[in-house]
Amino acid sequence: MELVFSRLEQQNPSPKPELLAPNPYCFLVSVVLSAQATDKSVNAATAPLYKKVKTPKQMLALGRDGLIGYIKSIGLYNSKADHILALSKKINRRIQFRNTAIQGRTYVPPRSWQKNRQCCA
């Protein structure tokens, strides 16, 4: 396996991804969109999207219909929009939790988290 990686490194010592994104969050969104699509089509659809949206909070504010307006040219856009919004919601909750913990406040998770929590005892 090391031989394979060393040969690849010799051929291309500084590989760059084909997907274009301004930050890691947007790159994750592009990866979700790239399933069953070409990187070229994802880049074409996301260029205008990433001018408006760069964070999970902004994506949630855009909403499903707004997101679909940008990604409709990519196959399976309904399902992908749902997945992108779900991951944005989860990331946004973690950011809120971290910020609350940093500020020294007590954090009470949403009822949906408490209700679905399984006890390990």
C-alpha positions in Angstrom: 0.0 0.0 0.0 2.9 2.4 0.8 4.2 1.7 -2.7 0.9 2.9 -4.2 0.9 6.1 -2.1 4.5 6.9 -2.9 3.9 6.5 -6.6 0.9 8.7 -6.4 2.9 11.3 -4.4 5.6 11.3 -7.1 3.1 11.9 -9.8 1.2 14.6 -8.0 3.1 15.9 -4.9 0.4 18.6 -4.1 -3.0 17.2 -4.9 -5.9 19.6 -4.8 -9.6 18.7 -4.6 -11.8 19.3 -7.7 -14.6 20.6 -5.6 -14.4 24.3 -4.9 -15.5 25.7 -1.5 -14.6 28.7 0.6 -14.4 26.8 3.9 -14.7 23.3 5.5 -18.5 23.6 6.0 -19.1 24.5 2.4 -16.7 21.7 1.3 -18.9 19.3 3.3 -22.0 20.6 1.5 -20.2 20.1 -1.8 -19.3 16.5 -0.9 -23.0 15.8 -0.1 -24.0 17.3 -3.4 -21.3 15.4 -5.4 -23.0 12.0 -4.9 -24.2 10.9 -8.3 -23.0 14.2 -9.8 -19.9 15.5 -11.4 -17.6 17.9 -9.6 -18.1 20.4 -12.5 -21.9 20.4 -12.0 -21.5 20.8 -8.2 -19.1 23.7 -8.7 -21.4 25.4 -11.1 -24.4 25.1 -8.8 -22.6 26.1 -5.6 -20.7 29.1 -6.9 -23.7 31.4 -6.5 -24.8 29.6 -3.4 -21.5 30.2 -1.6 -21.7 33.9 -2.3 -24.8 33.9 -0.1 -24.3 31.0 2.3 -21.1 30.2 4.2 -22.3 28.9 7.6 -24.8 26.3 8.9 -26.9 29.1 10.3 -27.1 30.9 7.0 -28.1 27.6 5.3 -30.9 27.1 7.8 -32.1 30.6 7.2 -32.1 30.0 3.4 -34.4 27.0 4.0 -35.3 24.0 1.8 -37.0 25.9 -1.1 -34.2 28.5 -1.2 -31.5 25.8 -1.3 -33.3 23.8 -4.0 -33.3 27.0 -6.1 -29.5 26.8 -6.2 -29.1 23.0 -6.5 -32.0 22.0 -8.8 -29.5 21.4 -11.7 -28.0 18.6 -9.7 -29.6 15.2 -9.6 -31.5 14.0 -6.4 -31.7 17.6 -5.3 -34.8 17.1 -3.0 -33.0 14.4 -0.9 -29.7 16.2 -0.9 -31.4 19.4 0.3 -33.0 17.5 3.2 -29.6 16.0 4.1 -27.8 19.3 3.9 -30.3 21.0 6.1 -30.2 18.1 8.6 -26.4 18.2 8.9 -26.5 22.1 9.1 -29.0 21.8 12.0 -26.8 19.3 13.8 -23.6 21.4 13.3 -25.4 24.6 14.3 -26.6 22.9 17.6 -23.1 21.8 18.4 -21.8 25.3 17.7 -24.5 26.7 20.1 -23.6 24.1 22.7 -19.9 24.9 22.5 -20.5 28.7 22.7 -22.7 28.2 25.7 -20.2 26.0 27.4 -17.4 28.6 26.7 -19.4 31.4 28.2 -19.8 29.3 31.4 -23.6 29.0 31.2 -25.6 25.9 32.0 -26.8 24.2 28.9 -30.1 22.3 28.8 -30.5 20.3 25.6 -33.7 20.6 23.6 -36.6 18.3 24.7 -36.2 16.3 21.5 -32.7 15.3 22.6 -34.0 14.4 26.1 -36.9 12.4 24.8 -34.9 10.3 22.4 -32.0 9.6 24.7 -31.4 6.0 25.5 -30.1 5.1 29.0 -27.1 2.8 29.1 -27.4 1.7 32.7 
